[in-house]
C-alpha cells in the first residue's frame, strides 16, 4: 500500500479567480494604463484584495504574469488558426482578430518598460514571434499575402489598430470598430489586389528593438526612404517577427 500523500490539486475556484484577475488586469491596463490600483483590479475581477495577493503578491508579479499569459495566448491563437482554417490567409485573418481580442497590441507595449525581461519572458516573446512568423510564412508560400509585407509589419499593424481611440467612445464600441477596421485592412494585405509596392521595406520586430537614438532620445529613421520614425519604446514587445523568407518587392 502506498502511504505517500497525494499531490494537492488546485481548486477549480482558485483557478477561476486567477483567470478572472488576469482578464480584469488586461481590461484595466487597456482602459487606464499599467499603474492601475490593484484594488480596482480585484474589484473588476469580483474577488477580494486578499485573494489577488494570494495569487500575485505584488504589482510586478501580476504585470509579469499578464505579459506571459498574453504571449502564451498569442502562440496558441496562431497555432490554432493554422491547424483549423482551410487556407493560410484565412488563418492570418483569424489570428489578427484573435489578437485584437487579446489586446496584445496594447498591453505588451505598455508593459515593456515596467516588466524586467527575464529568461522566461524572453522565451515567451520569442515563441510568440516565431508563431506569427509561421503564419506569415504560410501565407507567403501560399501566394495569398502580398510579398512586400513582413511579419514585423503585421505585429506593428496590431499595435496601431488596437489602442483605444482618443475620443469619447465606449470600450465595447472601440473593440468592435477595431474588428471592423481590420477587415478593411485585410483587403490591402491580399496579394492579388496589390497593384503598387508599399513604400520602404518589410520590417521585423528584432531590428526595431535595436534602432539607435539621437541626442534628444528620439529613434532614428528605420525605413530606407527615411520616412518613418518609431518613438514608442514598448514596440519591442509586440508579437511580431521577421519571416524566414522576407521578400521586399512586389512581384504581383
N, C-alpha and C positions, 0 to 999 in steps of 0.2 A: 504494500500500500504506500502510495506516495503522500507523505505528510507535508510536503512543501506548500507554502501558501500560494494561492493562485494570484497572478497579477491583477491589480485592481483596475477595473475598466473605468474609463472616463464616462461620467454620467451624461445621458443624452441632453439634459437641460444645460449642463455646463458647456457642452459643445455648441449648443444653440446660442447660449449667451455670448460666447466668444465670437461667433459669426455675426451676431447682431451688433456687437460693439465695433467690429471691423467695418461692417457696412455703414453704420452710423458715422464712424470716423471719416470714411470716404465722402459721404454726403456733405458733412460739415466742412471738411477741408475744401471741397469744391465751392461751397457757398460762402465761407468766411475765412479761409486760409488755415495754415497749419498751426497757428497759435491759438486755435480754439480751446476754450477751457475744457478740461477733462470732465468736469461735472455736466457740462452741456452734452458731451458725447454720451455719457451714461444715461442722461435723461432721454436723449433721442433713441437710444438703444432699448429703453424700457427696463433698465437694470439700476441697481443702487451703485453708488460710487465705490462701495467696498467690493462689490462684485467685479467692477472694472479693474480695481487694483489687484485683486487676486489673479487675474489673467495677465495684466500688464502693470508692473509695479511703478512705472514712471512713464512720462511722455515719450522719452527716447525709445523705450522698448515698444510702445504702442506704434509710433510712427514707423519704426523699422519693420515691424510685422505687417503694417499696412502696405509698405513697399514690396515686401516679399510676397504677400498674398496677391497683390495686383499683378506682379510679374508672373507668378505661377499660373494665374488665371489666363493671362495673355498667351502663355505657352499652350495651355490646354485648349484655348479657343482656336489657335492656329492649327493645331494637330487635328482637332475635331472637324474643322472646316475642310481640310484636305481629304480626310478619310470619308466624309459623309456627303460631300457635294459632287455633282456629276462632272464638273469641269473646274479647272484651276481659277478662272476669273470669277466664277460664282463663289468659289471658296474664298478668294480675296475679298469680294464684296461682303460676304458673311462675316469674315474676320474683322473688317473695318467697322461694321455695325456693332459687332460684339465689343470692339474696343471702345466705341462711344459709350456703350452701357457700362463698361468697367471704369470709365473716366480716367483711364491711364494717361491720356494726353494732358490731363490737368494735374492729376495727383503726383505723378512721378517727377515732373519738373519742379513742383512746389517742394517736394521732399529732398531734392538733390542736394541742397545746401544745408539741410538740417539733419540728415542721417549719414553717419560715417559709413563709407563703403568698405565693409569688411569682406572676407573671402566668400562668405555665403551670399551676400548681396551681389558681389561681382559675378559669381557663378550664376545666380538667378537672372541677372541682367543679360549675361552672355547667352543664356538659354532662350530668353525672350527675343533677343536679336537674331539668333540662329533660326528660331521658329518663323519669324517674319520673313527672313531671307529665303527660307524654304518655300513659303507661299509665293513670294515674288518670283523666285526662280522657276517654279512650276508654271506660273502664268506666262513668263517669258518663253519657256520651252514650248508651251502650247501655242504661242504666237498670238495670244489674246491681249496681252498687256503691251502697250507701246514700249519699244525698246529703249527710249531715252528717259525712262523713269526708273530710278534706283530705289531700293528698299529704304534708304535713308530719306528719300523724298516722301515715301509713304508714311514713315514714322513722324516726320515733321508736319505732314499734312494733318495728321490726327491731333498734334499739339495745337495747330492753328484752329481746327474745327470744333474742338470740344469745350474750350473755356466758356464760361457764361458770357453772354453778350453784355456790353456796358450800357444797357438800357433797363428801364423798369419792366421786367418781364418775369413771370413765374418760372421757377426752376424746371417744372414739368414741361412748360411750353418751350423753354430753351432746349431741353433734351429732345423734344420732338422735332424741333427745327434742325438740330444737328443731323438727325437721321434723314430728314427731307433734303437738306443741302448736300449731304453725302451722295445721295442718288444723282444730283446734278453733277457732282464732281466725277462720279464713276464713268459717265459718258466720255469725259475728257481723257480717261485712262485707257480706253479701248483702242487697240492697235489699228483696226481698220477704219476708225474715224479720224485718226491722226493725219493731218494734212501738212502742217508746218512743224518743224522741230522746235522743241522748247528752248528758251534762252539758257545759256550756260551749259552745265553738265549735270549728270546724276550725282547726288550727294549721298554719302554714307555717314552714319552717326559717329563712327570712330574718328573720322577726320574732323568733324565738328568739335569733338572733345579737345582737340589739340590746336584750335585756332589761336594764334598769338594776339595779344592785345597791344594797343598803343599806349602812350604815356598817360592818357586820360582814362584808361581802363576799358575802352571800347574794343570789341573784336574787330580785327582787320578783315577786309573783304575775302570771301571764300569762293565766290563764283569767278569763272575765268574772265568774264567781262567786267568784273568789279561792281556788279550791280546789286549785290546783296550783302547785308551785314547781319550777323547774328549777335544780339545783345542779351539773350536770355541764358543766364548761366546754367539753368536747370535742363537745358536741351539734352545734355549728355545722358539723361536718364530716360529719354523717350525709348519706346520699344521698337527700334528700327536698327537695321544693319545693312551693310553693303551686300548685294547678291554676289555669288561667286563668279557669275558671268555678267559683269556690268557692261552694258552697251551704252554708248553715249551719243549715237547718231540715230536718226530716224530713217529706217530703210524701207518704210512703207511706200 
